[in-house]
Amino acid sequence: MEDLTKVYAYSDQHYGHQNIIKYCNREEPTADLDAISMIKAHNEIITDKDIVIFVGDVSCSAYGTAILPKVIPKLKGTKILVRGNHDKQSAEWYKKIGFADVKDVLIIDKFIFNHFPNLPKVLEIAKERELILVAGHTHKPFPDYGDGIPRINVAVDVIGKAPKLICENKAKQSRDKFFTNLNKK
């Protein structure tokens, strides 16, 4: 029997952004220490067999962009970026530094991943297909949007520094086969 493929997600790491520490009352006193603690938390639960969806805003500053090529390869798992409002580099650049794929919206199983919790087109798709929206962006708990769409907030300032388990592949197929199927959706 093969291992289940686990899909994790988190957002709004803002690697290298000194001001996010102040804005969000993060524990570490510097952007570098914040990055180190997030890398450690990530690697404590993620294995190389896991898929990790970065749901936007992986960095936010010139310094963050400069350190990402050093940070991303240190993180275990197959990494997919769903762009946020601060993810300004080309898809090729993100792939070169270690992301397997870059999307604006991603659907896996019954989940739709988008950085924003209230983007109208994404909400329309979520409602039509009865999907759970996995998002971040706000850096705080989501309010009740009153639209009946279930949401999972994966912002690190809400869930902590480690990615959150979203789903496991129930078919017990290999991780490579699951990833191929994921790319076909």
Buried (B, 14 or more C-beta within 10 A) or exposed (E): EEEBBBBBBBBBBBBBBBEBBEEBEBEBEEBBEBBBBBBEBBBEBBEEBBBBBBBBBBBBBEBBBEBBEEBBEEBBBBBBBBBBEBBEBEBEBBBEBBBBBBBBBBBBBEBBBBBBBBBEEBBEBBEEEEBBBBBBBBBEEBEEEEEEBEBBBBBBBBBEBBBBEBBBBEEEBBBEEBBEBBEEE
